[in-house]
Amino acid sequence: MCGILAIIGKGKDEGLVKQLSKRMSHRGPDESDICITERGHILSHERLSIIDLTTGRQPIQGTSKAWMVHNGEIYNHQQLRDTVLSHHSFRTRSDSEVIVHLYEEFGYDFCNILDGIFAFVVINGDDFIAGRDPLGVKPLYYGLDERGRIYFSSEMKSINDQCQTFSTFPPGHYYTPQTGFVKYYRPEWEVAAKAIEGSDFTAIRQTLTKAVEKRLMSDVPVGVLLSGGLDSSIISSIAARLLKESGQKLRSFSIGLNSDAPDVVAARKVAEFLGTEHHELYFTIEEGIEILDKLIWHLETYDVTSVRASTPMYFLSKAITEMGIKVVLSGEGADEIFGGYLYFRNAPSAADFQKETIERVQKLFTADLLRADKSTMAHGLEARVPFLDKSFLELAIKIRPEEKQPKTYNDIEKYVLRKAFDTPEFPYLPDEVLWRQKEQFSDGVGYSWIDTLIEYCAYRVTDEELKTAEERFPYNTPATKEAYFYRTLFHKHFPQVSAAQTVRKWIPKWQENTDPSGRANTAHVQADMSLTQINLEV
């Protein structure tokens, strides 16, 4: 994982470009480099070395004049080297290098060949292509300055004061000067009516296992973010089994306000069950409030849900990197695919349920994926998300909504996923964790975290300020004092209208209370469900 900056157009000062790139040096603390092409275009790279620690420095030159920078991981890079690129000469062992060779081999039409997560720019003379992975796991922004130069960057902070206009690069697209934006990722599941397949528990288990296995690809140690919720616990269990086969022990990490926090208690049970090398981290509410300004600078969003959940993730990531870990697996995506959030229980129909799952997956890059990337990469930690593997997503999201709806199983969310890993003969998880009710990350670290945040923001924002919020923030006007406070911090760092327009606020549907906390939903139950409540048949 890294930070990339590309400027298409002549005349930009090299020293200034280095300074702009260094604004995101937290993404790549290991090394950095810059390339000015023969046509005057510039590529800059801040590297977090994970694959090919010795020769994988970027920018990387292709066979001839093409140069590239890439942020992400290409899991099928060795397969590509051995097949369609077998006649190419490679300069490194880096997974990234296949991108420039695919451009040389196929021109613009190669993004669908890649299996991985990516944001990249390839420059060849005055020709170039920029692309982003199908779901936007890796961030990318683009903009134009007053002289018409085109910018691409992993983070907004490197270009926001250079460009007259800028925006988020759409996931699943590539851009070239000849074609403009092209949507290359067109999965069948984007059409809700095609969700017609039945549940196959074995296929779910096997496909997710393959997704985890490929994400263990690394030349450095890999850990797991273990909240004790269903999603991260399943990923942890699969990873622990795979690593055990090669004589390795998984390192797991959890965080909360104290040792009695819901997530900490559940994670401890999972770690003991799996036999991981487990680490518990704690933070105080005062510490969380103190870093809000810096956090929002890193996150580049004012979305309430993202800020709440990113705070513990930010502290956890810092502690993990201090222990020498550079890569972690994480459980993002399962709630969107399977309709796991508590408000999904209130979906008026199966069609509405399915439409919402699809939209939530499509918009993940504005919320959970943004949070997962930027709160971890703030400390040079790479997060990998197996649930969003293309093959697993294709399988799981096309299951009939009637089979995924909680009301089909006495209001048990993600029943299909739970049942796929309910294997009593060789259990993946303890029953009390496998069947634990959904607890959103910002709630699970300790309920007083959100409650105190709301009180603090109410103290910092006056009634008059909130009343006149539309005058100060006409776009995406904040509706609560908490939202107003976060927006104020965001505006200090990113005052441009273009910056505000990159943020998409999320409000849960089908419930009276629009607060995004899971506890705002009437379905929330603070006590764990007993096993007798979920003894159901499919």
C-alpha positions in Angstrom: 0.0 0.0 0.0 1.2 3.5 -0.8 0.4 7.0 -1.7 0.5 8.0 -5.4 0.5 11.5 -7.0 0.6 12.0 -10.8 0.5 15.3 -12.7 -0.2 15.2 -16.4 1.1 18.4 -17.9 4.3 20.4 -18.0 5.8 23.1 -15.8 5.1 22.0 -12.3 8.0 22.6 -9.9 9.7 19.3 -8.8 10.3 20.6 -5.3 6.7 21.6 -4.9 5.5 18.2 -6.2 7.7 16.5 -3.6 6.1 18.6 -0.9 2.6 17.8 -2.1 3.4 14.1 -2.1 4.9 14.3 1.4 1.5 15.4 2.7 0.5 11.7 2.5 3.9 10.2 3.5 2.0 8.4 6.3 0.7 6.1 3.6 4.2 5.1 2.6 6.8 5.6 5.4 9.4 3.2 4.0 10.7 5.1 0.9 9.7 7.7 -1.7 10.7 8.6 -5.2 9.7 10.8 -8.1 9.9 10.5 -11.9 9.7 13.3 -14.5 9.0 11.8 -17.9 10.7 12.9 -21.1 7.4 14.8 -21.9 7.5 16.7 -18.5 4.8 14.7 -16.7 5.4 13.8 -13.1 4.8 10.6 -11.1 5.5 10.5 -7.3 5.2 7.6 -4.9 5.2 7.2 -1.1 5.9 3.5 -0.5 4.8 1.0 2.2 6.8 -2.0 1.2 4.9 -5.3 1.6 5.7 -7.3 -1.6 9.3 -7.3 -2.9 10.9 -5.4 -0.1 14.2 -4.8 -1.9 13.5 -4.0 -5.6 9.9 -2.9 -5.6 10.6 0.8 -5.5 8.2 3.0 -7.6 7.7 4.6 -10.1 8.4 1.6 -12.2 9.3 1.7 -15.9 7.9 -0.8 -18.3 9.6 -2.5 -21.2 10.0 0.8 -23.1 9.0 4.4 -22.3 5.9 3.7 -20.1 6.1 4.5 -16.4 3.6 3.7 -13.6 2.7 4.2 -10.0 0.2 2.0 -8.1 -1.4 1.8 -4.7 -2.8 -1.5 -3.7 -2.2 -5.3 -4.1 -2.5 -7.4 -7.2 -3.2 -10.9 -5.9 -3.0 -12.7 -9.3 0.3 -11.0 -10.3 2.3 -14.3 -10.4 -0.4 -16.0 -12.6 -0.2 -13.0 -15.0 3.5 -13.2 -15.1 3.3 -16.9 -15.9 0.7 -16.6 -18.6 -0.3 -13.5 -20.7 2.9 -11.7 -19.6 5.3 -14.6 -19.8 7.2 -13.0 -22.8 7.8 -9.7 -20.9 11.0 -8.8 -19.1 10.3 -7.6 -15.5 12.5 -5.2 -13.5 11.2 -6.2 -10.1 9.3 -8.9 -8.2 6.7 -6.4 -7.2 3.0 -7.3 -7.8 2.5 -3.7 -9.0 4.7 -4.1 -12.1 2.2 -6.3 -14.0 0.1 -3.2 -14.5 2.5 -1.4 -16.8 3.1 -4.6 -18.7 -0.6 -5.2 -19.1 -0.9 -1.7 -20.6 1.9 -2.5 -23.0 0.2 -5.8 -24.0 -3.5 -4.8 -24.1 -3.7 -1.0 -24.3 -6.5 0.3 -22.1 -8.5 -2.9 -21.9 -6.9 -4.7 -18.9 -8.5 -3.7 -15.6 -10.9 -6.6 -15.6 -7.9 -8.9 -15.8 -6.6 -7.7 -12.4 -7.6 -9.5 -9.3 -6.9 -7.2 -6.4 -7.3 -3.7 -5.1 -5.7 -0.8 -7.0 -5.4 2.9 -7.8 -2.9 3.5 -10.6 -1.6 5.8 -13.2 0.5 4.7 -16.3 2.1 7.4 -18.5 3.5 6.6 -21.9 4.7 9.8 -23.7 1.6 12.0 -23.7 -0.8 9.1 -23.4 -1.9 7.9 -20.0 -4.4 5.8 -18.2 -5.7 6.0 -14.6 -7.8 3.3 -13.0 -9.5 2.4 -9.7 -10.5 -1.1 -8.4 -14.1 -2.3 -8.8 -15.4 -1.2 -5.4 -13.0 1.6 -4.5 -11.1 -0.2 -1.7 -8.2 2.1 -2.5 -8.9 5.8 -2.6 -8.2 8.0 -5.7 -9.0 11.7 -6.5 -8.6 13.7 -9.6 -8.5 17.4 -10.4 -7.7 20.2 -12.9 -5.6 23.3 -12.2 -5.8 26.7 -13.8 -3.4 25.7 -16.6 -5.4 22.5 -17.5 -3.0 20.1 -15.9 -4.6 16.9 -14.6 -3.9 15.6 -11.1 -4.4 12.1 -9.6 -3.8 11.5 -6.0 -4.4 8.9 -3.3 -5.6 11.6 -0.9 -7.3 14.9 -1.4 -4.9 16.8 0.8 -2.2 16.6 -1.9 -4.2 18.4 -4.6 -7.0 20.4 -3.0 -5.1 23.7 -2.9 -3.6 23.1 -6.4 -6.7 22.4 -8.4 -9.6 24.7 -9.3 -11.9 21.7 -9.2 -11.4 18.1 -8.0 -13.5 15.1 -7.2 -13.5 11.4 -6.3 -12.4 9.0 -9.0 -15.3 6.6 -9.5 -14.7 3.0 -8.6 -14.8 0.4 -11.3 -13.7 3.0 -13.9 -10.6 3.9 -15.9 -9.8 7.3 -17.5 -7.8 8.1 -20.6 -7.6 11.3 -22.7 -9.1 9.5 -25.6 -12.0 7.9 -23.9 -12.8 9.9 -20.8 -14.2 7.8 -18.0 -15.0 4.2 -18.9 -16.9 1.9 -16.6 -15.1 -1.4 -17.0 -16.7 -3.3 -14.0 -20.3 -4.3 -15.0 -21.3 -7.2 -12.7 -24.6 -8.9 -13.1 -25.5 -8.3 -9.5 -25.9 -4.5 -10.1 -29.4 -5.5 -11.5 -31.4 -6.4 -8.4 -33.8 -8.6 -10.4 -30.9 -11.1 -11.0 -30.7 -12.0 -7.3 -32.3 -15.3 -7.9 -29.8 -17.9 -6.6 -30.3 -20.1 -3.6 -28.0 -20.4 -0.6 -25.0 -22.7 -1.0 -23.4 -22.9 2.4 -20.4 -25.0 1.2 -19.7 -22.6 -1.7 -19.9 -19.6 0.7 -17.4 -21.2 3.0 -15.0 -22.3 0.3 -15.1 -19.0 -1.7 -14.5 -16.9 1.4 -11.7 -19.2 2.4 -10.0 -18.6 -1.0 -10.5 -14.9 -0.6 -8.7 -14.9 2.8 -6.0 -17.1 1.5 -5.0 -14.8 -1.4 -5.0 -11.9 1.0 -2.3 -13.6 3.1 0.1 -12.8 0.3 2.8 -10.8 1.9 6.6 -10.6 2.5 5.8 -9.1 6.0 3.7 -10.4 8.9 -0.1 -10.3 8.6 -2.5 -9.7 11.5 -6.3 -9.4 11.9 -8.6 -6.7 13.3 -10.8 -8.7 15.6 -13.8 -6.8 17.0 -15.5 -10.0 18.2 -18.4 -9.4 15.9 -19.4 -12.1 13.4 -17.6 -10.7 10.4 -14.1 -10.2 11.8 -14.4 -13.4 13.8 -15.1 -15.5 10.7 -12.2 -13.9 8.9 -10.0 -14.5 11.9 -11.0 -18.1 12.2 -10.3 -18.8 8.5 -6.9 -17.0 8.7 -5.9 -18.9 11.8 -6.7 -22.2 10.1 -4.7 -21.3 7.0 -1.7 -20.0 8.9 -1.7 -23.1 11.2 -1.2 -25.3 8.2 2.2 -23.6 7.6 3.1 -23.6 11.3 2.3 -19.9 11.9 0.2 -18.3 14.6 -2.2 -15.5 13.8 -1.8 -12.2 15.7 -5.2 -10.6 16.5 -6.0 -7.1 17.8 -9.0 -5.6 19.5 -9.8 -2.2 21.1 -12.3 -0.7 23.5 -12.7 1.9 26.2 -11.9 -0.8 28.8 -11.7 -4.5 29.4 -15.4 -4.8 29.7 -16.4 -3.2 26.4 -18.7 -5.5 24.3 -16.2 -5.9 21.5 -13.3 -6.5 23.8 -15.1 -9.2 25.7 -16.3 -11.0 22.5 -12.9 -10.7 20.8 -11.2 -12.2 23.9 -13.5 -15.3 23.6 -12.7 -15.7 19.9 -9.0 -15.3 20.4 -9.0 -17.9 23.2 -11.0 -20.3 21.0 -8.8 -19.8 18.0 -5.5 -19.8 19.9 -4.3 -16.5 18.4 -1.6 -14.3 19.8 -4.1 -11.7 21.0 -3.6 -8.0 21.9 -6.1 -5.8 23.7 -5.8 -2.0 23.3 -7.7 0.7 25.2 -8.3 4.4 24.7 -10.0 7.0 26.7 -12.9 9.2 25.6 -10.7 12.2 26.3 -8.0 10.9 24.0 -10.6 10.3 21.3 -12.0 13.8 21.5 -8.4 15.3 21.5 -7.5 13.7 18.1 -10.7 14.6 16.2 -9.1 17.4 14.4 -6.2 15.4 13.2 -8.4 12.4 12.5 -10.7 14.3 10.2 -7.6 15.7 8.3 -6.6 12.0 7.7 -10.1 10.8 6.9 -11.1 13.6 4.5 -14.7 13.3 5.5 -17.3 14.8 7.8 -19.6 11.8 7.8 -20.8 11.2 11.3 -20.6 7.4 11.1 -17.1 7.4 9.7 -15.7 9.8 12.3 -17.2 7.8 15.2 -15.9 4.4 14.0 -12.5 5.7 12.8 -11.4 7.0 16.2 -10.9 3.6 17.8 -9.5 2.2 14.5 -7.0 5.1 14.4 -5.7 4.3 17.8 -5.6 0.5 17.1 -3.7 1.0 13.9 -1.1 3.1 15.6 -0.5 0.4 18.2 -0.4 -2.4 15.6 2.3 -0.6 13.5 4.4 0.0 16.6 4.4 -3.8 17.1 5.9 -4.2 13.6 2.8 -5.3 11.7 2.1 -3.8 8.3 -0.9 -5.8 7.1 -4.2 -6.7 8.7 -7.3 -8.4 7.5 -10.6 -6.7 8.3 -14.3 -7.6 8.0 -15.8 -4.7 6.0 -18.4 -5.5 3.5 -20.4 -8.4 5.0 -23.1 -6.2 6.5 -23.7 -4.6 3.1 -23.7 -7.9 1.2 -26.0 -9.8 3.6 -28.1 -6.9 4.9 -26.6 -7.1 8.4 -27.4 -3.7 9.8 -30.3 -3.7 12.2 -32.4 -1.3 10.1 -32.5 -4.0 7.3 -35.1 -5.8 9.5 -37.6 -3.0 8.6 -37.3 -3.3 4.9 -40.8 -3.1 3.4 -40.2 -5.8 0.9 -37.7 -8.3 -0.4 -37.1 -6.1 -3.5 -36.4 -3.1 -1.3 -34.1 -5.2 0.8 -32.1 -6.3 -2.2 -32.0 -2.8 -3.7 -30.5 -1.5 -0.5 -27.8 -4.1 -0.2 -26.7 -3.3 -3.8 -26.7 0.4 -3.2 -24.8 0.0 0.1 -22.1 -2.1 -1.6 -21.8 0.4 -4.4 -21.4 3.3 -2.0 -18.9 1.5 0.4 -16.1 3.7 -1.0 -17.7 6.8 0.6 -18.0 5.2 4.0 -16.6 2.0 5.5 -13.9 1.5 2.8 -12.8 5.1 3.2 -12.7 4.7 7.0 -10.8 1.4 6.8 -8.2 2.7 4.4 -7.5 6.1 5.8 -7.6 5.4 9.6 -5.2 2.5 9.1 -3.0 4.1 6.5 -2.7 7.2 8.8 -0.1 5.0 10.4 1.2 3.0 7.4 -1.0 0.0 8.0 -2.6 -1.9 5.1 -6.1 -3.3 5.6 -7.4 -6.1 3.4 -11.1 -6.9 3.0 -11.8 -10.6 2.0 -15.6 -10.1 2.0 -15.2 -7.8 -1.0 -13.3 -10.3 -3.1 -14.9 -10.3 -6.6 -15.7 -14.0 -6.6 -17.2 -14.0 -3.1 -19.3 -10.9 -3.8 -20.6 -12.4 -7.1 -21.7 -15.5 -5.2 -23.2 -13.9 -2.0 -25.0 -10.8 -3.3 -27.0 -12.8 -5.9 -28.6 -15.0 -3.2 -32.4 -14.4 -3.2 -33.2 -11.6 -0.8 -35.9 -13.7 0.8 -33.1 -16.0 2.0 -31.1 -13.2 3.4 -33.8 -11.1 5.1 -33.6 -11.3 9.0 -37.4 -11.7 9.3 -37.1 -15.0 7.5 -35.2 -16.3 10.6 -37.0 -14.6 13.5 -35.0 -11.4 13.0 -31.6 -12.9 13.0 -29.4 -10.9 10.6 -26.9 -12.6 8.3 -28.3 -16.0 9.1 -27.0 -17.4 5.8 -23.5 -16.4 6.6 -23.7 -17.7 10.2 -25.2 -21.0 9.0 -22.4 -21.4 6.4 -19.9 -21.4 9.2 -22.0 -23.5 11.7 -20.0 -26.7 11.5 -20.3 -28.5 14.8 -17.9 -31.3 13.8 -15.1 -28.7 13.4 -16.4 -25.4 14.7 -15.1 -22.1 13.4 -16.3 -20.1 16.3 -18.0 -20.5 19.7 -21.8 -20.5 19.4 -22.2 -17.3 21.5 -20.1 -15.4 19.0 -21.4 -17.1 15.8 -24.9 -16.1 16.8 -24.1 -12.8 18.5 -26.3 -9.8 17.6 -24.9 -7.1 15.3 -23.0 -4.5 17.2 -21.6 -1.6 15.1 -17.9 -0.9 15.7 -18.4 2.5 17.2 -20.9 1.1 19.6 -19.0 -2.0 20.5 -15.9 -0.2 21.8 -18.2 1.0 24.7 -21.5 2.7 24.5 -20.3 5.8 26.4 -18.0 6.7 23.5 -20.8 7.9 21.2 -22.9 9.2 24.0 -20.1 11.4 25.2 -19.2 12.5 21.7 -22.8 13.8 21.2 -22.7 15.6 24.5 -19.3 17.2 23.7 -20.4 18.4 20.3 -23.6 19.8 21.9 -21.3 21.8 24.2 -19.1 23.1 21.4 -21.9 24.2 19.0 -24.4 26.8 20.0 -28.1 26.7 19.1 -27.7 29.7 16.9 -24.8 28.2 15.0 -27.0 25.1 14.2 -29.9 27.3 13.3 -27.9 29.2 10.7 -26.0 26.1 9.5 -27.4 26.4 6.0 -25.9 29.9 5.6 -22.4 28.6 6.4 -22.7 25.2 4.8 -25.2 25.4 2.0 -24.1 22.1 0.6 -24.8 19.0 2.7 -26.0 21.1 5.5 -25.4 19.5 8.9 -28.6 18.6 10.8 -27.2 18.0 14.3 -24.6 19.6 16.5 -22.3 16.6 16.2 -22.5 16.8 12.4 -21.9 20.6 12.5 -18.8 20.2 14.7 -17.2 17.6 12.4 -18.1 19.8 9.4 -16.3 22.7 11.0 -13.1 20.7 11.5 -13.3 19.4 7.9 -13.9 22.9 6.5 -10.8 24.2 8.3 -8.6 21.7 6.4 -10.6 21.5 3.2 -12.5 24.7 2.6 -13.2 24.2 -1.1 -16.7 23.4 -2.3 -15.2 20.5 -4.3 -14.0 19.0 -1.1 -17.4 19.1 0.6 -18.9 17.5 -2.5 -16.7 14.4 -2.2 -18.5 13.4 1.0 -21.7 11.4 1.1 -23.6 11.3 4.3 -25.3 8.1 5.2 -28.6 7.9 7.1 -30.3 4.5 7.8 -33.6 3.9 6.2 -36.9 2.6 7.6 -36.5 3.9 11.1 -37.7 7.0 12.9 -34.4 7.8 14.5 -31.9 8.8 11.8 -28.9 8.5 14.1 -26.5 6.0 12.4 -25.7 4.2 15.7 -27.1 0.6 15.8 -28.4 1.4 19.2 -30.8 4.0 17.7 -32.7 1.1 16.1 -35.5 -0.4 18.3 -34.3 -3.9 17.3 -31.1 -3.4 19.3 -30.7 -5.8 22.2 -27.8 -5.2 24.5 -27.6 -8.7 25.9 -26.3 -11.5 23.7 -29.0 -13.8 22.2 -29.1 -17.2 23.8 -28.6 -20.2 21.5 -32.1 -21.4 22.2 -33.3 -18.3 20.3 -31.5 -19.2 17.1 -32.1 -23.0 16.9 -33.8 -22.7 13.5 -33.8 -24.7 10.3 -33.2 -23.2 6.9 
